[in-house]
Amino acid sequence: MQNSYKQAVRIILLTGLQCLFFLGHAQDGTIYPLEAPAEPNAIPLGTGGVEDQPAPETWFRQWGDPMARNISKATLTPFLPEAGKANGAAVIVAPGGGFRWLSMGNEGWEVAEALAQQGIAAFVLKYRLFPTQESLDDFSAWMNRPRPAPPKPDAASTDKAPSPPVQRDLSNPLEDAEAAYAMILENAVEWGVDPQRIGMIGFSAGAGLTLHATLHSKSMKLAFIGPIYGGMGAVEVPENAPPMFNVIASDDFLFRSQFGIIDAWFKAGRPVEFHLYQNGGHGFGLGNPDRTSNRWFEAFTHWLEVNRFLVPNAAE
């Protein structure tokens, strides 16, 4: 009996150690290969491919999250509320990843599921990306290359306009976003969506795409936007710019004491809400433990409610 007890204890301890090993393996910043997950509900957008892209779409895991790169075929995945819970609002969700990869888990599917639980039809946009190395080892080496530290703001620099960001050709992601918007309009009745209450939120590079679509699309008429930890530089705000909900943490490298986009929206007389959180870093998705930024999603849905985007037939 004693030997059996000791053996059971050894098994429990061994299992616990294995769990800790695999948890650590899954949650660290190392890049691990990942078999492409099934995406049974992903709808091809038919927007074409990517020039000079010899590598196929592949997936990897980092920080415990599934990520995709070398995406050359855009898709849209609906996350619809349960029957009787839908309020007619819809949100296009654009994950981030520097336009080189997409954080499909914490900035895509998880956010869409949370929105659907609030009665909001959510649509994860897997947009086309710039090519990366075909080999995962080469890609990992490129990701881990030394980078210069971002400049620290000082009293003099905060009084000056920040240097404009390097301009990228975002025609492919913009075309994908426009195709997603058009598909939602086309299927609005089937998906229970009010065409007047379609918004878009994005994370990091996805926030950049959200803003780019707002400023440059000729076909998207977004009801609201939510750039989440995106660039904070000033922009030229259109007269009919949608209300904006903006989130960033003070310890995010993209913040750098900039309020340009907030100031521009406010001075243009367009509705804007801004949350600068004490901590959270970059890429926190719905939130990380023990960070003040963890409550942004509740603030966002409250903002949508107060602005009557969650009220059925509010626009009629």
C-alpha positions as CSV (number, residue, x, y, z in Angstrom):
1,M,0.0,0.0,0.0
2,Q,2.8,2.4,0.9
3,N,4.6,1.7,-2.4
4,S,1.4,2.4,-4.3
5,Y,1.0,5.7,-2.4
6,K,4.6,6.7,-3.2
7,Q,4.1,5.8,-6.8
8,A,0.9,7.8,-7.0
9,V,2.7,10.8,-5.4
10,R,5.6,10.5,-8.0
11,I,3.1,10.4,-10.8
12,I,1.3,13.5,-9.5
13,L,4.6,15.4,-9.1
14,L,5.8,14.3,-12.5
15,T,2.5,15.3,-14.1
16,G,2.8,18.7,-12.4
17,L,6.3,19.3,-13.6
18,Q,5.3,18.3,-17.1
19,C,2.4,20.8,-17.0
20,L,4.8,23.5,-15.8
21,F,7.2,22.7,-18.5
22,F,4.6,22.8,-21.3
23,L,3.0,26.0,-19.8
24,G,6.4,27.7,-19.8
25,H,7.1,26.3,-23.3
26,A,3.8,27.8,-24.5
27,Q,4.0,31.1,-22.8
28,D,7.6,32.3,-23.5
29,G,8.7,34.5,-26.3
30,T,10.3,31.8,-28.4
31,I,8.8,31.1,-31.8
32,Y,7.6,27.6,-32.2
33,P,6.3,25.9,-35.4
34,L,2.5,25.4,-35.5
35,E,0.4,23.3,-37.8
36,A,-2.2,25.5,-39.5
37,P,-5.4,25.3,-37.6
38,A,-8.7,24.4,-39.2
39,E,-10.7,27.6,-40.1
40,P,-14.0,26.0,-41.2
41,N,-15.9,29.3,-41.1
42,A,-13.3,31.5,-42.9
43,I,-14.8,32.9,-46.1
44,P,-12.4,33.8,-48.9
45,L,-12.6,37.4,-49.9
46,G,-11.3,36.8,-53.4
47,T,-9.0,39.9,-53.5
48,G,-6.1,38.2,-55.2
49,G,-2.6,37.3,-54.0
50,V,0.7,39.1,-53.1
51,E,3.4,40.0,-55.6
52,D,6.8,38.4,-55.1
53,Q,5.5,36.0,-52.5
54,P,7.0,32.5,-53.1
55,A,6.4,31.2,-49.6
56,P,3.1,29.6,-48.6
57,E,1.1,30.7,-45.6
58,T,2.5,29.2,-42.4
59,W,1.7,29.5,-38.7
60,F,3.7,29.7,-35.5
61,R,3.2,30.1,-31.8
62,Q,4.7,32.8,-29.6
63,W,3.7,33.8,-26.1
64,G,1.1,31.0,-26.2
65,D,-0.8,32.6,-29.1
66,P,-1.3,31.2,-32.7
67,M,0.0,33.6,-35.4
68,A,0.0,33.4,-39.2
69,R,2.5,34.8,-41.7
70,N,2.9,35.0,-45.5
71,I,-0.8,35.4,-45.9
72,S,-1.6,35.8,-49.6
73,K,-5.3,34.9,-49.6
74,A,-7.5,37.1,-47.4
75,T,-10.4,35.7,-45.5
76,L,-13.2,36.9,-43.2
77,T,-14.4,34.8,-40.3
78,P,-17.9,35.6,-38.8
79,F,-18.5,35.3,-35.1
80,L,-22.2,35.8,-34.7
81,P,-24.2,36.2,-31.5
82,E,-26.5,33.5,-30.2
83,A,-30.1,33.7,-31.6
84,G,-32.1,36.3,-29.8
85,K,-29.0,38.1,-28.4
86,A,-27.9,40.1,-31.5
87,N,-28.4,43.9,-31.3
88,G,-27.5,44.6,-35.0
89,A,-24.1,46.2,-34.4
90,A,-21.1,44.7,-36.3
91,V,-17.4,45.0,-35.9
92,I,-14.6,44.2,-38.3
93,V,-11.6,43.0,-36.2
94,A,-8.1,43.5,-37.6
95,P,-5.3,41.7,-35.7
96,G,-1.8,43.2,-35.6
97,G,1.7,42.0,-36.4
98,G,3.6,44.8,-38.2
99,F,2.0,43.8,-41.5
100,R,4.3,40.8,-41.5
101,W,2.3,38.4,-39.4
102,L,-1.1,38.3,-37.7
103,S,-1.8,37.6,-34.0
104,M,-4.9,35.6,-34.8
105,G,-5.6,34.4,-31.2
106,N,-5.4,37.2,-28.7
107,E,-6.1,40.1,-31.2
108,G,-8.5,38.2,-33.5
109,W,-10.6,35.2,-32.4
110,E,-10.7,36.0,-28.7
111,V,-11.8,39.6,-29.3
112,A,-14.5,38.4,-31.8
113,E,-15.8,35.9,-29.3
114,A,-16.0,38.5,-26.6
115,L,-17.9,40.9,-28.9
116,A,-20.3,38.1,-29.9
117,Q,-21.1,37.5,-26.3
118,Q,-22.2,41.2,-26.1
119,G,-24.6,40.7,-28.9
120,I,-22.3,42.2,-31.5
121,A,-21.6,40.4,-34.8
122,A,-17.8,40.2,-35.1
123,F,-15.8,39.5,-38.2
124,V,-12.1,38.6,-38.0
125,L,-10.2,40.0,-41.0
126,K,-7.2,37.9,-42.1
127,Y,-5.6,40.4,-44.5
128,R,-2.7,40.0,-46.9
129,L,0.8,40.7,-45.6
130,F,4.2,41.6,-46.7
131,P,6.4,38.5,-47.4
132,T,8.7,37.1,-44.7
133,Q,11.4,34.4,-44.9
134,E,10.1,31.0,-45.9
135,S,12.2,29.2,-43.2
136,L,10.9,29.6,-39.6
137,D,14.5,29.7,-38.4
138,D,15.3,32.6,-40.7
139,F,12.1,34.3,-39.7
140,S,12.9,33.8,-36.0
141,A,16.4,35.3,-36.5
142,W,14.9,38.3,-38.3
143,M,12.4,38.8,-35.5
144,N,15.1,38.6,-32.8
145,R,17.6,40.9,-34.6
146,P,19.0,43.8,-32.5
147,R,16.8,46.9,-32.7
148,P,17.7,50.4,-31.5
149,A,15.8,51.5,-28.4
150,P,13.1,54.0,-29.2
151,P,14.1,57.6,-28.3
152,K,13.0,58.8,-24.9
153,P,10.8,61.9,-25.0
154,D,12.0,65.0,-23.3
155,A,10.5,68.5,-22.8
156,A,11.9,69.8,-26.0
157,S,10.8,66.9,-28.2
158,T,7.3,66.8,-26.9
159,D,6.8,70.4,-28.2
160,K,7.7,69.4,-31.7
161,A,5.7,67.5,-34.2
162,P,7.0,63.9,-34.4
163,S,8.7,62.6,-37.5
164,P,6.1,61.1,-39.9
165,P,6.1,57.3,-40.0
166,V,7.6,55.5,-42.9
167,Q,4.9,55.2,-45.6
168,R,4.0,51.6,-46.6
169,D,2.0,50.4,-49.5
170,L,-1.2,49.3,-47.7
171,S,-3.2,48.8,-50.9
172,N,-3.6,45.1,-50.3
173,P,-4.8,45.3,-46.7
174,L,-7.1,48.2,-47.6
175,E,-8.6,46.2,-50.5
176,D,-9.2,43.3,-48.1
177,A,-10.9,45.6,-45.6
178,E,-13.1,47.1,-48.3
179,A,-14.0,43.6,-49.5
180,A,-14.9,42.5,-45.9
181,Y,-17.1,45.6,-45.5
182,A,-18.8,44.9,-48.8
183,M,-19.4,41.2,-47.8
184,I,-21.0,42.2,-44.5
185,L,-23.3,44.6,-46.3
186,E,-24.2,41.9,-48.8
187,N,-25.1,39.5,-46.1
188,A,-26.5,42.0,-43.6
189,V,-30.0,40.4,-43.5
190,E,-28.7,36.9,-43.1
191,W,-26.1,37.9,-40.4
192,G,-28.5,40.2,-38.5
193,V,-26.4,43.3,-39.1
194,D,-27.7,46.9,-39.3
195,P,-25.7,48.4,-42.3
196,Q,-25.6,51.8,-40.5
197,R,-23.8,50.3,-37.4
198,I,-20.7,48.6,-38.9
199,G,-17.5,49.6,-37.1
200,M,-13.9,48.5,-37.1
201,I,-11.3,47.9,-34.4
202,G,-7.7,46.9,-34.9
203,F,-4.7,46.2,-32.8
204,S,-1.2,47.6,-33.4
205,A,-0.7,47.3,-37.2
206,G,-4.5,46.4,-37.3
207,A,-5.1,49.8,-35.7
208,G,-3.0,51.3,-38.5
209,L,-5.2,49.6,-41.0
210,T,-8.4,50.7,-39.3
211,L,-7.2,54.3,-39.4
212,H,-6.0,53.9,-43.0
213,A,-9.4,52.7,-44.0
214,T,-11.1,55.5,-42.2
215,L,-8.9,58.1,-43.9
216,H,-8.5,56.7,-47.4
217,S,-11.3,54.2,-48.3
218,K,-13.8,55.4,-50.9
219,S,-16.3,52.6,-50.1
220,M,-16.3,52.0,-46.4
221,K,-18.7,54.1,-44.3
222,L,-17.7,53.0,-40.8
223,A,-20.0,54.0,-38.0
224,F,-17.2,53.9,-35.4
225,I,-13.6,52.9,-35.0
226,G,-11.4,51.6,-32.3
227,P,-7.6,51.8,-32.8
228,I,-6.1,49.8,-29.9
229,Y,-2.4,50.5,-29.2
230,G,-1.7,51.9,-32.6
231,G,0.4,54.9,-33.7
232,M,-0.4,58.2,-32.0
233,G,0.8,60.7,-34.6
234,A,-1.3,63.5,-35.9
235,V,-3.5,62.9,-39.0
236,E,-5.7,65.0,-41.2
237,V,-9.2,64.2,-40.0
238,P,-12.1,64.1,-42.6
239,E,-15.2,66.1,-42.0
240,N,-17.3,63.0,-41.7
241,A,-14.8,61.0,-39.6
242,P,-16.5,58.4,-37.4
243,P,-16.4,58.5,-33.6
244,M,-13.2,57.1,-32.3
245,F,-12.4,55.0,-29.2
246,N,-8.6,54.9,-28.6
247,V,-6.5,52.9,-26.2
248,I,-2.8,52.7,-25.4
249,A,-0.6,52.1,-22.3
250,S,2.0,54.6,-21.2
251,D,4.7,51.9,-21.2
252,D,3.9,51.1,-24.9
253,F,6.8,51.9,-27.2
254,L,4.3,53.4,-29.7
255,F,3.1,56.0,-27.2
256,R,6.2,58.2,-26.7
257,S,4.1,61.0,-25.0
258,Q,2.3,61.6,-28.3
259,F,-1.4,62.7,-28.4
260,G,-1.5,63.8,-32.0
261,I,-4.3,61.7,-33.2
262,I,-6.4,62.5,-30.2
263,D,-5.8,66.2,-30.6
264,A,-6.5,66.0,-34.3
265,W,-9.9,64.3,-33.8
266,F,-10.8,66.7,-31.0
267,K,-9.9,69.8,-32.9
268,A,-11.9,68.5,-35.9
269,G,-15.0,68.4,-33.7
270,R,-15.4,64.7,-34.0
271,P,-16.3,62.5,-31.1
272,V,-13.3,60.9,-29.4
273,E,-12.7,58.9,-26.3
274,F,-9.1,58.2,-25.2
275,H,-7.8,55.8,-22.5
276,L,-4.1,56.1,-21.5
277,Y,-3.5,53.3,-19.1
278,Q,-0.7,53.3,-16.6
279,N,0.6,49.9,-17.7
280,G,0.0,47.1,-20.2
281,G,2.9,47.4,-22.6
282,H,2.2,46.4,-26.2
283,G,0.1,43.6,-27.6
284,F,-2.1,42.9,-24.6
285,G,-5.2,41.9,-26.5
286,L,-8.1,41.6,-24.1
287,G,-5.6,42.0,-21.2
288,N,-2.7,40.5,-19.3
289,P,-2.7,39.7,-15.5
290,D,-2.2,42.6,-13.1
291,R,-2.3,45.4,-15.6
292,T,-4.5,48.5,-15.5
293,S,-5.2,48.1,-19.2
294,N,-7.2,44.9,-18.5
295,R,-10.5,46.8,-18.4
296,W,-10.4,48.5,-21.8
297,F,-12.9,46.1,-23.3
298,E,-15.6,46.9,-20.7
299,A,-14.9,50.6,-21.3
300,F,-15.3,50.0,-25.1
301,T,-18.6,48.2,-24.9
302,H,-19.9,50.9,-22.4
303,W,-18.8,53.6,-24.9
304,L,-20.7,51.7,-27.7
305,E,-23.8,51.5,-25.5
306,V,-23.7,55.2,-24.4
307,N,-23.4,56.2,-28.0
308,R,-26.4,54.0,-28.9
309,F,-24.5,51.8,-31.3
310,L,-25.9,48.8,-29.5
311,V,-29.5,49.9,-29.6
312,P,-31.5,48.1,-32.3
313,N,-32.7,50.4,-35.1
314,A,-30.9,53.3,-33.4
315,A,-30.0,54.8,-36.8
316,E,-33.5,54.6,-38.2
